[in-house]
């Protein structure tokens, strides 16, 4: 069983390509065909992005997102005491500290994409499933060694790539 993080664009592309053009139809088919082999995950960020859309997409993928379990990790923490539980924030002044992993991911990916990838990596998910070739898949491929050197274990894939997994 593989753990897979579903990126928001899987749904946004559905909305843009509701006529089911061939590339997206193949991706949707691969997800549905392999759904028994995967535990799907997402984050509150994905769900918030979906809920904020004016024209919500319909269909299998949107309903799948709404049922996906989520675990959220903060990209950073505040250094002030108050309503925070003891041990969850640094002591000192009123500054914020960003997670070193999130800071690193932003050197390769756009901040919004880095948040998604940070959530997936922090949850120990094996695959990050996205249709975003330009700003995620291509960047991950060209920075594969740098990602590995910085402890990023997640593999990046397009939905059609999941058919090739053992």
HELIX and SHEET records of a PDB file:
HELIX    1   1 UNK A    9  UNK A   16  1                                   8    
HELIX    2   2 UNK A   22  UNK A   34  1                                  13    
HELIX    3   3 UNK A   35  UNK A   37  5                                   3    
HELIX    4   4 UNK A   44  UNK A   51  1                                   8    
HELIX    5   5 UNK A   60  UNK A   67  1                                   8    
HELIX    6   6 UNK A  100  UNK A  105  1                                   6    
HELIX    7   7 UNK A  111  UNK A  122  1                                  12    
HELIX    8   8 UNK A  133  UNK A  137  3                                   5    
HELIX    9   9 UNK A  138  UNK A  142  1                                   5    
HELIX   10  10 UNK A  144  UNK A  149  1                                   6    
HELIX   11  11 UNK A  159  UNK A  164  5                                   6    
SHEET    1   A 5 UNK A  69  UNK A  70  0                                        
SHEET    2   A 5 UNK A  38  UNK A  42  1                                        
SHEET    3   A 5 UNK A   2  UNK A   6  1                                        
SHEET    4   A 5 UNK A 127  UNK A 129  1                                        
SHEET    5   A 5 UNK A 155  UNK A 157  1                                        
SHEET    1   B 2 UNK A  76  UNK A  78  0                                        
SHEET    2   B 2 UNK A  96  UNK A  98 -1                                        
END                                                                             
